[in-house]
Amino acid sequence: MLNSDKFGDEVRADIEEAQNIGVKGVPFFVFNRAYAISGAQPVEAFTQTLTKSFDDWKQVRS
């Protein structure tokens, strides 16, 4: 894969999306396309964000 362009379009689309939502560095995590965590954060930040994202997802699915 490293020597091919098989997933080039997908990679370019991911880069464009990241730029559109303001990603400036790594690590950067996006949950449910609605919540983001940038940089190294404590476990509690991930737990809260995952819980909120999952609760929102459940409401949409109901």
CHARMM internal coordinates of N, CA and C (Angstrom, degrees):
IC EDIT
DIST 1 N 1 CA 1.4424
DIST 1 CA 1 C 1.5309
ANGL 1 N 1 CA 1 C 111.72
DIST 1 C 2 N 1.3264
ANGL 1 CA 1 C 2 N 116.63
DIHE 1 N 1 CA 1 C 2 N -34.14
DIST 2 N 2 CA 1.4627
ANGL 1 C 2 N 2 CA 119.22
DIHE 1 CA 1 C 2 N 2 CA -177.03
DIST 2 CA 2 C 1.5246
ANGL 2 N 2 CA 2 C 112.68
DIHE 1 C 2 N 2 CA 2 C -64.28
DIST 2 C 3 N 1.3146
ANGL 2 CA 2 C 3 N 116.77
DIHE 2 N 2 CA 2 C 3 N -25.31
DIST 3 N 3 CA 1.4568
ANGL 2 C 3 N 3 CA 120.37
DIHE 2 CA 2 C 3 N 3 CA -178.74
DIST 3 CA 3 C 1.5247
ANGL 3 N 3 CA 3 C 112.86
DIHE 2 C 3 N 3 CA 3 C -100.33
DIST 3 C 4 N 1.3288
ANGL 3 CA 3 C 4 N 117.64
DIHE 3 N 3 CA 3 C 4 N 13.36
DIST 4 N 4 CA 1.4623
ANGL 3 C 4 N 4 CA 120.07
DIHE 3 CA 3 C 4 N 4 CA 179.97
DIST 4 CA 4 C 1.5301
ANGL 4 N 4 CA 4 C 109.60
DIHE 3 C 4 N 4 CA 4 C -126.28
DIST 4 C 5 N 1.3136
ANGL 4 CA 4 C 5 N 114.65
DIHE 4 N 4 CA 4 C 5 N 172.22
DIST 5 N 5 CA 1.4682
ANGL 4 C 5 N 5 CA 121.12
DIHE 4 CA 4 C 5 N 5 CA 177.03
DIST 5 CA 5 C 1.5223
ANGL 5 N 5 CA 5 C 110.12
DIHE 4 C 5 N 5 CA 5 C -113.50
DIST 5 C 6 N 1.3380
ANGL 5 CA 5 C 6 N 115.37
DIHE 5 N 5 CA 5 C 6 N 25.64
DIST 6 N 6 CA 1.4624
ANGL 5 C 6 N 6 CA 120.23
DIHE 5 CA 5 C 6 N 6 CA -174.09
DIST 6 CA 6 C 1.5283
ANGL 6 N 6 CA 6 C 112.50
DIHE 5 C 6 N 6 CA 6 C -56.68
DIST 6 C 7 N 1.3221
ANGL 6 CA 6 C 7 N 118.35
DIHE 6 N 6 CA 6 C 7 N -39.36
DIST 7 N 7 CA 1.4591
ANGL 6 C 7 N 7 CA 121.42
DIHE 6 CA 6 C 7 N 7 CA -178.11
DIST 7 CA 7 C 1.5328
ANGL 7 N 7 CA 7 C 112.22
DIHE 6 C 7 N 7 CA 7 C -110.36
DIST 7 C 8 N 1.3188
ANGL 7 CA 7 C 8 N 116.21
DIHE 7 N 7 CA 7 C 8 N 20.83
DIST 8 N 8 CA 1.4590
ANGL 7 C 8 N 8 CA 120.96
DIHE 7 CA 7 C 8 N 8 CA -177.78
DIST 8 CA 8 C 1.5120
ANGL 8 N 8 CA 8 C 113.75
DIHE 7 C 8 N 8 CA 8 C -57.24
DIST 8 C 9 N 1.3304
ANGL 8 CA 8 C 9 N 117.45
DIHE 8 N 8 CA 8 C 9 N -44.15
DIST 9 N 9 CA 1.4719
ANGL 8 C 9 N 9 CA 120.44
DIHE 8 CA 8 C 9 N 9 CA -179.63
DIST 9 CA 9 C 1.5234
ANGL 9 N 9 CA 9 C 111.28
DIHE 8 C 9 N 9 CA 9 C -63.30
DIST 9 C 10 N 1.3290
ANGL 9 CA 9 C 10 N 116.56
DIHE 9 N 9 CA 9 C 10 N -40.53
DIST 10 N 10 CA 1.4585
ANGL 9 C 10 N 10 CA 120.52
DIHE 9 CA 9 C 10 N 10 CA 179.62
DIST 10 CA 10 C 1.5289
ANGL 10 N 10 CA 10 C 111.05
DIHE 9 C 10 N 10 CA 10 C -65.75
DIST 10 C 11 N 1.3208
ANGL 10 CA 10 C 11 N 116.67
DIHE 10 N 10 CA 10 C 11 N -41.82
DIST 11 N 11 CA 1.4664
ANGL 10 C 11 N 11 CA 120.73
DIHE 10 CA 10 C 11 N 11 CA 179.49
DIST 11 CA 11 C 1.5221
ANGL 11 N 11 CA 11 C 110.07
DIHE 10 C 11 N 11 CA 11 C -63.82
DIST 11 C 12 N 1.3317
ANGL 11 CA 11 C 12 N 116.74
DIHE 11 N 11 CA 11 C 12 N -45.09
DIST 12 N 12 CA 1.4713
ANGL 11 C 12 N 12 CA 119.97
DIHE 11 CA 11 C 12 N 12 CA 178.85
DIST 12 CA 12 C 1.5267
ANGL 12 N 12 CA 12 C 111.09
DIHE 11 C 12 N 12 CA 12 C -62.46
DIST 12 C 13 N 1.3231
ANGL 12 CA 12 C 13 N 118.09
DIHE 12 N 12 CA 12 C 13 N -38.49
DIST 13 N 13 CA 1.4699
ANGL 12 C 13 N 13 CA 121.36
DIHE 12 CA 12 C 13 N 13 CA 177.34
DIST 13 CA 13 C 1.5188
ANGL 13 N 13 CA 13 C 110.41
DIHE 12 C 13 N 13 CA 13 C -65.00
DIST 13 C 14 N 1.3346
ANGL 13 CA 13 C 14 N 118.11
DIHE 13 N 13 CA 13 C 14 N -40.97
DIST 14 N 14 CA 1.4647
ANGL 13 C 14 N 14 CA 121.46
DIHE 13 CA 13 C 14 N 14 CA 177.45
DIST 14 CA 14 C 1.5264
ANGL 14 N 14 CA 14 C 111.17
DIHE 13 C 14 N 14 CA 14 C -63.18
DIST 14 C 15 N 1.3147
ANGL 14 CA 14 C 15 N 116.78
DIHE 14 N 14 CA 14 C 15 N -41.23
DIST 15 N 15 CA 1.4710
ANGL 14 C 15 N 15 CA 120.91
DIHE 14 CA 14 C 15 N 15 CA 179.05
DIST 15 CA 15 C 1.5219
ANGL 15 N 15 CA 15 C 110.11
DIHE 14 C 15 N 15 CA 15 C -64.39
DIST 15 C 16 N 1.3249
ANGL 15 CA 15 C 16 N 116.90
DIHE 15 N 15 CA 15 C 16 N -43.70
DIST 16 N 16 CA 1.4653
ANGL 15 C 16 N 16 CA 120.41
DIHE 15 CA 15 C 16 N 16 CA 179.33
DIST 16 CA 16 C 1.5314
ANGL 16 N 16 CA 16 C 111.29
DIHE 15 C 16 N 16 CA 16 C -63.19
DIST 16 C 17 N 1.3201
ANGL 16 CA 16 C 17 N 116.34
DIHE 16 N 16 CA 16 C 17 N -43.42
DIST 17 N 17 CA 1.4591
ANGL 16 C 17 N 17 CA 120.07
DIHE 16 CA 16 C 17 N 17 CA 178.11
DIST 17 CA 17 C 1.5277
ANGL 17 N 17 CA 17 C 111.08
DIHE 16 C 17 N 17 CA 17 C -61.56
DIST 17 C 18 N 1.3168
ANGL 17 CA 17 C 18 N 116.99
DIHE 17 N 17 CA 17 C 18 N -43.34
DIST 18 N 18 CA 1.4659
ANGL 17 C 18 N 18 CA 121.06
DIHE 17 CA 17 C 18 N 18 CA 178.95
DIST 18 CA 18 C 1.5251
ANGL 18 N 18 CA 18 C 110.43
DIHE 17 C 18 N 18 CA 18 C -61.07
DIST 18 C 19 N 1.3118
ANGL 18 CA 18 C 19 N 117.28
DIHE 18 N 18 CA 18 C 19 N -42.80
DIST 19 N 19 CA 1.4632
ANGL 18 C 19 N 19 CA 120.16
DIHE 18 CA 18 C 19 N 19 CA 178.26
DIST 19 CA 19 C 1.5255
ANGL 19 N 19 CA 19 C 111.00
DIHE 18 C 19 N 19 CA 19 C -64.21
DIST 19 C 20 N 1.3220
ANGL 19 CA 19 C 20 N 117.13
DIHE 19 N 19 CA 19 C 20 N -38.75
DIST 20 N 20 CA 1.4676
ANGL 19 C 20 N 20 CA 121.45
DIHE 19 CA 19 C 20 N 20 CA -179.32
DIST 20 CA 20 C 1.5182
ANGL 20 N 20 CA 20 C 112.93
DIHE 19 C 20 N 20 CA 20 C -65.50
DIST 20 C 21 N 1.3218
ANGL 20 CA 20 C 21 N 117.18
DIHE 20 N 20 CA 20 C 21 N -31.74
DIST 21 N 21 CA 1.4717
ANGL 20 C 21 N 21 CA 118.67
DIHE 20 CA 20 C 21 N 21 CA -179.38
DIST 21 CA 21 C 1.5266
ANGL 21 N 21 CA 21 C 112.32
DIHE 20 C 21 N 21 CA 21 C -96.07
DIST 21 C 22 N 1.3228
ANGL 21 CA 21 C 22 N 116.37
DIHE 21 N 21 CA 21 C 22 N 4.06
DIST 22 N 22 CA 1.4494
ANGL 21 C 22 N 22 CA 119.79
DIHE 21 CA 21 C 22 N 22 CA 171.80
DIST 22 CA 22 C 1.5149
ANGL 22 N 22 CA 22 C 117.26
DIHE 21 C 22 N 22 CA 22 C 91.00
DIST 22 C 23 N 1.3159
ANGL 22 CA 22 C 23 N 117.44
DIHE 22 N 22 CA 22 C 23 N 19.45
DIST 23 N 23 CA 1.4622
ANGL 22 C 23 N 23 CA 119.73
DIHE 22 CA 22 C 23 N 23 CA 177.47
DIST 23 CA 23 C 1.5243
ANGL 23 N 23 CA 23 C 108.46
DIHE 22 C 23 N 23 CA 23 C -65.73
DIST 23 C 24 N 1.3226
ANGL 23 CA 23 C 24 N 114.93
DIHE 23 N 23 CA 23 C 24 N 125.93
DIST 24 N 24 CA 1.4617
ANGL 23 C 24 N 24 CA 120.58
DIHE 23 CA 23 C 24 N 24 CA -179.90
DIST 24 CA 24 C 1.5233
ANGL 24 N 24 CA 24 C 112.32
DIHE 23 C 24 N 24 CA 24 C -116.07
DIST 24 C 25 N 1.3225
ANGL 24 CA 24 C 25 N 118.02
DIHE 24 N 24 CA 24 C 25 N -12.81
DIST 25 N 25 CA 1.4526
ANGL 24 C 25 N 25 CA 120.79
DIHE 24 CA 24 C 25 N 25 CA -178.49
DIST 25 CA 25 C 1.5062
ANGL 25 N 25 CA 25 C 111.09
DIHE 24 C 25 N 25 CA 25 C -168.06
DIST 25 C 26 N 1.2951
ANGL 25 CA 25 C 26 N 114.62
DIHE 25 N 25 CA 25 C 26 N -177.01
DIST 26 N 26 CA 1.4557
ANGL 25 C 26 N 26 CA 120.86
DIHE 25 CA 25 C 26 N 26 CA 179.17
DIST 26 CA 26 C 1.5167
ANGL 26 N 26 CA 26 C 109.24
DIHE 25 C 26 N 26 CA 26 C -123.87
DIST 26 C 27 N 1.2905
ANGL 26 CA 26 C 27 N 120.14
DIHE 26 N 26 CA 26 C 27 N 151.88
DIST 27 N 27 CA 1.4633
ANGL 26 C 27 N 27 CA 124.93
DIHE 26 CA 26 C 27 N 27 CA -0.04
DIST 27 CA 27 C 1.5255
ANGL 27 N 27 CA 27 C 112.09
DIHE 26 C 27 N 27 CA 27 C -76.29
DIST 27 C 28 N 1.3108
ANGL 27 CA 27 C 28 N 115.90
DIHE 27 N 27 CA 27 C 28 N 153.37
DIST 28 N 28 CA 1.4569
ANGL 27 C 28 N 28 CA 123.19
DIHE 27 CA 27 C 28 N 28 CA 177.43
DIST 28 CA 28 C 1.5130
ANGL 28 N 28 CA 28 C 106.94
DIHE 27 C 28 N 28 CA 28 C -146.47
DIST 28 C 29 N 1.3169
ANGL 28 CA 28 C 29 N 116.93
DIHE 28 N 28 CA 28 C 29 N 121.69
DIST 29 N 29 CA 1.4613
ANGL 28 C 29 N 29 CA 122.33
DIHE 28 CA 28 C 29 N 29 CA -175.62
DIST 29 CA 29 C 1.5203
ANGL 29 N 29 CA 29 C 109.27
DIHE 28 C 29 N 29 CA 29 C -117.44
DIST 29 C 30 N 1.3317
ANGL 29 CA 29 C 30 N 116.48
DIHE 29 N 29 CA 29 C 30 N 133.27
DIST 30 N 30 CA 1.4617
ANGL 29 C 30 N 30 CA 121.78
DIHE 29 CA 29 C 30 N 30 CA 177.75
DIST 30 CA 30 C 1.5250
ANGL 30 N 30 CA 30 C 107.64
DIHE 29 C 30 N 30 CA 30 C -117.92
DIST 30 C 31 N 1.3239
ANGL 30 CA 30 C 31 N 115.46
DIHE 30 N 30 CA 30 C 31 N 131.25
DIST 31 N 31 CA 1.4563
ANGL 30 C 31 N 31 CA 121.93
DIHE 30 CA 30 C 31 N 31 CA -178.66
DIST 31 CA 31 C 1.5167
ANGL 31 N 31 CA 31 C 109.59
DIHE 30 C 31 N 31 CA 31 C -115.68
DIST 31 C 32 N 1.3206
ANGL 31 CA 31 C 32 N 116.02
DIHE 31 N 31 CA 31 C 32 N 121.71
DIST 32 N 32 CA 1.4579
ANGL 31 C 32 N 32 CA 122.19
DIHE 31 CA 31 C 32 N 32 CA 174.45
DIST 32 CA 32 C 1.5275
ANGL 32 N 32 CA 32 C 111.99
DIHE 31 C 32 N 32 CA 32 C 56.40
DIST 32 C 33 N 1.3182
ANGL 32 CA 32 C 33 N 116.90
DIHE 32 N 32 CA 32 C 33 N 27.39
DIST 33 N 33 CA 1.4645
ANGL 32 C 33 N 33 CA 123.48
DIHE 32 CA 32 C 33 N 33 CA -179.80
DIST 33 CA 33 C 1.5263
ANGL 33 N 33 CA 33 C 113.38
DIHE 32 C 33 N 33 CA 33 C 54.87
DIST 33 C 34 N 1.3339
ANGL 33 CA 33 C 34 N 116.56
DIHE 33 N 33 CA 33 C 34 N 22.12
DIST 34 N 34 CA 1.4617
ANGL 33 C 34 N 34 CA 119.99
DIHE 33 CA 33 C 34 N 34 CA -176.98
DIST 34 CA 34 C 1.5235
ANGL 34 N 34 CA 34 C 113.59
DIHE 33 C 34 N 34 CA 34 C -131.16
DIST 34 C 35 N 1.3108
ANGL 34 CA 34 C 35 N 117.49
DIHE 34 N 34 CA 34 C 35 N -26.08
DIST 35 N 35 CA 1.4673
ANGL 34 C 35 N 35 CA 121.78
DIHE 34 CA 34 C 35 N 35 CA -175.58
DIST 35 CA 35 C 1.5222
ANGL 35 N 35 CA 35 C 108.76
DIHE 34 C 35 N 35 CA 35 C -128.24
DIST 35 C 36 N 1.3176
ANGL 35 CA 35 C 36 N 115.55
DIHE 35 N 35 CA 35 C 36 N 146.17
DIST 36 N 36 CA 1.4570
ANGL 35 C 36 N 36 CA 119.17
DIHE 35 CA 35 C 36 N 36 CA -179.06
DIST 36 CA 36 C 1.5181
ANGL 36 N 36 CA 36 C 110.76
DIHE 35 C 36 N 36 CA 36 C -138.64
DIST 36 C 37 N 1.3160
ANGL 36 CA 36 C 37 N 114.42
DIHE 36 N 36 CA 36 C 37 N 150.69
DIST 37 N 37 CA 1.4611
ANGL 36 C 37 N 37 CA 122.24
DIHE 36 CA 36 C 37 N 37 CA 173.41
DIST 37 CA 37 C 1.5239
ANGL 37 N 37 CA 37 C 106.16
DIHE 36 C 37 N 37 CA 37 C -128.10
DIST 37 C 38 N 1.3181
ANGL 37 CA 37 C 38 N 115.24
DIHE 37 N 37 CA 37 C 38 N 127.18
DIST 38 N 38 CA 1.4528
ANGL 37 C 38 N 38 CA 120.93
DIHE 37 CA 37 C 38 N 38 CA -179.11
DIST 38 CA 38 C 1.5223
ANGL 38 N 38 CA 38 C 109.83
DIHE 37 C 38 N 38 CA 38 C -113.43
DIST 38 C 39 N 1.3083
ANGL 38 CA 38 C 39 N 114.90
DIHE 38 N 38 CA 38 C 39 N 136.42
DIST 39 N 39 CA 1.4502
ANGL 38 C 39 N 39 CA 119.48
DIHE 38 CA 38 C 39 N 39 CA 177.15
DIST 39 CA 39 C 1.5177
ANGL 39 N 39 CA 39 C 113.01
DIHE 38 C 39 N 39 CA 39 C 77.70
DIST 39 C 40 N 1.2984
ANGL 39 CA 39 C 40 N 114.60
DIHE 39 N 39 CA 39 C 40 N 179.74
DIST 40 N 40 CA 1.4592
ANGL 39 C 40 N 40 CA 120.69
DIHE 39 CA 39 C 40 N 40 CA 178.54
DIST 40 CA 40 C 1.5251
ANGL 40 N 40 CA 40 C 108.63
DIHE 39 C 40 N 40 CA 40 C -74.91
DIST 40 C 41 N 1.3075
ANGL 40 CA 40 C 41 N 116.43
DIHE 40 N 40 CA 40 C 41 N 123.13
DIST 41 N 41 CA 1.4606
ANGL 40 C 41 N 41 CA 122.31
DIHE 40 CA 40 C 41 N 41 CA -177.14
DIST 41 CA 41 C 1.5267
ANGL 41 N 41 CA 41 C 109.26
DIHE 40 C 41 N 41 CA 41 C -128.24
DIST 41 C 42 N 1.3248
ANGL 41 CA 41 C 42 N 116.42
DIHE 41 N 41 CA 41 C 42 N 158.78
DIST 42 N 42 CA 1.4684
ANGL 41 C 42 N 42 CA 118.69
DIHE 41 CA 41 C 42 N 42 CA 177.39
DIST 42 CA 42 C 1.5322
ANGL 42 N 42 CA 42 C 111.67
DIHE 41 C 42 N 42 CA 42 C -68.59
DIST 42 C 43 N 1.3010
ANGL 42 CA 42 C 43 N 115.05
DIHE 42 N 42 CA 42 C 43 N 159.76
DIST 43 N 43 CA 1.4666
ANGL 42 C 43 N 43 CA 121.56
DIHE 42 CA 42 C 43 N 43 CA -179.80
DIST 43 CA 43 C 1.5241
ANGL 43 N 43 CA 43 C 110.82
DIHE 42 C 43 N 43 CA 43 C -53.53
DIST 43 C 44 N 1.3215
ANGL 43 CA 43 C 44 N 117.48
DIHE 43 N 43 CA 43 C 44 N -37.97
DIST 44 N 44 CA 1.4629
ANGL 43 C 44 N 44 CA 121.29
DIHE 43 CA 43 C 44 N 44 CA -177.95
DIST 44 CA 44 C 1.5290
ANGL 44 N 44 CA 44 C 111.90
DIHE 43 C 44 N 44 CA 44 C -59.71
DIST 44 C 45 N 1.3170
ANGL 44 CA 44 C 45 N 117.58
DIHE 44 N 44 CA 44 C 45 N -36.29
DIST 45 N 45 CA 1.4692
ANGL 44 C 45 N 45 CA 120.98
DIHE 44 CA 44 C 45 N 45 CA 178.86
DIST 45 CA 45 C 1.5257
ANGL 45 N 45 CA 45 C 110.10
DIHE 44 C 45 N 45 CA 45 C -63.58
DIST 45 C 46 N 1.3311
ANGL 45 CA 45 C 46 N 116.54
DIHE 45 N 45 CA 45 C 46 N -41.65
DIST 46 N 46 CA 1.4577
ANGL 45 C 46 N 46 CA 119.85
DIHE 45 CA 45 C 46 N 46 CA 178.40
DIST 46 CA 46 C 1.5218
ANGL 46 N 46 CA 46 C 110.91
DIHE 45 C 46 N 46 CA 46 C -68.79
DIST 46 C 47 N 1.3173
ANGL 46 CA 46 C 47 N 117.00
DIHE 46 N 46 CA 46 C 47 N -42.08
DIST 47 N 47 CA 1.4666
ANGL 46 C 47 N 47 CA 120.52
DIHE 46 CA 46 C 47 N 47 CA 179.87
DIST 47 CA 47 C 1.5239
ANGL 47 N 47 CA 47 C 110.98
DIHE 46 C 47 N 47 CA 47 C -60.74
DIST 47 C 48 N 1.3216
ANGL 47 CA 47 C 48 N 117.02
DIHE 47 N 47 CA 47 C 48 N -46.87
DIST 48 N 48 CA 1.4660
ANGL 47 C 48 N 48 CA 120.86
DIHE 47 CA 47 C 48 N 48 CA 179.88
DIST 48 CA 48 C 1.5256
ANGL 48 N 48 CA 48 C 111.31
DIHE 47 C 48 N 48 CA 48 C -63.59
DIST 48 C 49 N 1.3110
ANGL 48 CA 48 C 49 N 116.61
DIHE 48 N 48 CA 48 C 49 N -43.53
DIST 49 N 49 CA 1.4627
ANGL 48 C 49 N 49 CA 120.34
DIHE 48 CA 48 C 49 N 49 CA -178.15
DIST 49 CA 49 C 1.5246
ANGL 49 N 49 CA 49 C 110.99
DIHE 48 C 49 N 49 CA 49 C -67.92
DIST 49 C 50 N 1.3129
ANGL 49 CA 49 C 50 N 116.91
DIHE 49 N 49 CA 49 C 50 N -42.94
DIST 50 N 50 CA 1.4647
ANGL 49 C 50 N 50 CA 120.09
DIHE 49 CA 49 C 50 N 50 CA 177.31
DIST 50 CA 50 C 1.5231
ANGL 50 N 50 CA 50 C 111.45
DIHE 49 C 50 N 50 CA 50 C -62.43
DIST 50 C 51 N 1.3149
ANGL 50 CA 50 C 51 N 117.00
DIHE 50 N 50 CA 50 C 51 N -42.56
DIST 51 N 51 CA 1.4671
ANGL 50 C 51 N 51 CA 120.96
DIHE 50 CA 50 C 51 N 51 CA 179.56
DIST 51 CA 51 C 1.5231
ANGL 51 N 51 CA 51 C 110.80
DIHE 50 C 51 N 51 CA 51 C -62.87
DIST 51 C 52 N 1.3263
ANGL 51 CA 51 C 52 N 117.57
DIHE 51 N 51 CA 51 C 52 N -47.73
DIST 52 N 52 CA 1.4616
ANGL 51 C 52 N 52 CA 121.50
DIHE 51 CA 51 C 52 N 52 CA 179.97
DIST 52 CA 52 C 1.5286
ANGL 52 N 52 CA 52 C 110.58
DIHE 51 C 52 N 52 CA 52 C -62.57
DIST 52 C 53 N 1.3083
ANGL 52 CA 52 C 53 N 116.98
DIHE 52 N 52 CA 52 C 53 N -44.99
DIST 53 N 53 CA 1.4558
ANGL 52 C 53 N 53 CA 121.46
DIHE 52 CA 52 C 53 N 53 CA 179.98
DIST 53 CA 53 C 1.5291
ANGL 53 N 53 CA 53 C 110.97
DIHE 52 C 53 N 53 CA 53 C -61.88
DIST 53 C 54 N 1.3142
ANGL 53 CA 53 C 54 N 116.96
DIHE 53 N 53 CA 53 C 54 N -44.17
DIST 54 N 54 CA 1.4629
ANGL 53 C 54 N 54 CA 121.14
DIHE 53 CA 53 C 54 N 54 CA 179.70
DIST 54 CA 54 C 1.5234
ANGL 54 N 54 CA 54 C 111.05
DIHE 53 C 54 N 54 CA 54 C -66.30
DIST 54 C 55 N 1.3230
ANGL 54 CA 54 C 55 N 117.89
DIHE 54 N 54 CA 54 C 55 N -41.27
DIST 55 N 55 CA 1.4663
ANGL 54 C 55 N 55 CA 120.78
DIHE 54 CA 54 C 55 N 55 CA 177.75
DIST 55 CA 55 C 1.5227
ANGL 55 N 55 CA 55 C 111.14
DIHE 54 C 55 N 55 CA 55 C -60.95
DIST 55 C 56 N 1.3306
ANGL 55 CA 55 C 56 N 117.19
DIHE 55 N 55 CA 55 C 56 N -43.08
DIST 56 N 56 CA 1.4635
ANGL 55 C 56 N 56 CA 121.32
DIHE 55 CA 55 C 56 N 56 CA 177.44
DIST 56 CA 56 C 1.5269
ANGL 56 N 56 CA 56 C 110.43
DIHE 55 C 56 N 56 CA 56 C -62.57
DIST 56 C 57 N 1.3233
ANGL 56 CA 56 C 57 N 115.98
DIHE 56 N 56 CA 56 C 57 N -43.68
DIST 57 N 57 CA 1.4652
ANGL 56 C 57 N 57 CA 120.46
DIHE 56 CA 56 C 57 N 57 CA 179.94
DIST 57 CA 57 C 1.5223
ANGL 57 N 57 CA 57 C 110.61
DIHE 56 C 57 N 57 CA 57 C -61.09
DIST 57 C 58 N 1.3489
ANGL 57 CA 57 C 58 N 117.40
DIHE 57 N 57 CA 57 C 58 N -43.55
DIST 58 N 58 CA 1.4621
ANGL 57 C 58 N 58 CA 120.25
DIHE 57 CA 57 C 58 N 58 CA 179.93
DIST 58 CA 58 C 1.5258
ANGL 58 N 58 CA 58 C 111.42
DIHE 57 C 58 N 58 CA 58 C -61.60
DIST 58 C 59 N 1.3338
ANGL 58 CA 58 C 59 N 117.97
DIHE 58 N 58 CA 58 C 59 N -38.92
DIST 59 N 59 CA 1.4574
ANGL 58 C 59 N 59 CA 120.98
DIHE 58 CA 58 C 59 N 59 CA -179.89
DIST 59 CA 59 C 1.5275
ANGL 59 N 59 CA 59 C 111.33
DIHE 58 C 59 N 59 CA 59 C -64.12
DIST 59 C 60 N 1.3091
ANGL 59 CA 59 C 60 N 116.56
DIHE 59 N 59 CA 59 C 60 N -39.48
DIST 60 N 60 CA 1.4632
ANGL 59 C 60 N 60 CA 120.28
DIHE 59 CA 59 C 60 N 60 CA 179.56
DIST 60 CA 60 C 1.5175
ANGL 60 N 60 CA 60 C 110.60
DIHE 59 C 60 N 60 CA 60 C -67.74
DIST 60 C 61 N 1.3243
ANGL 60 CA 60 C 61 N 117.19
DIHE 60 N 60 CA 60 C 61 N -36.41
DIST 61 N 61 CA 1.4676
ANGL 60 C 61 N 61 CA 122.13
DIHE 60 CA 60 C 61 N 61 CA -178.10
DIST 61 CA 61 C 1.5190
ANGL 61 N 61 CA 61 C 112.95
DIHE 60 C 61 N 61 CA 61 C -76.50
DIST 61 C 62 N 1.3304
ANGL 61 CA 61 C 62 N 117.63
DIHE 61 N 61 CA 61 C 62 N -15.74
DIST 62 N 62 CA 1.4743
ANGL 61 C 62 N 62 CA 120.58
DIHE 61 CA 61 C 62 N 62 CA -176.50
DIST 62 CA 62 C 1.5025
ANGL 62 N 62 CA 62 C 111.88
DIHE 61 C 62 N 62 CA 62 C -79.56
END
COOR INIT
IC SEED 1 N 1 CA 1 C
IC BUILD
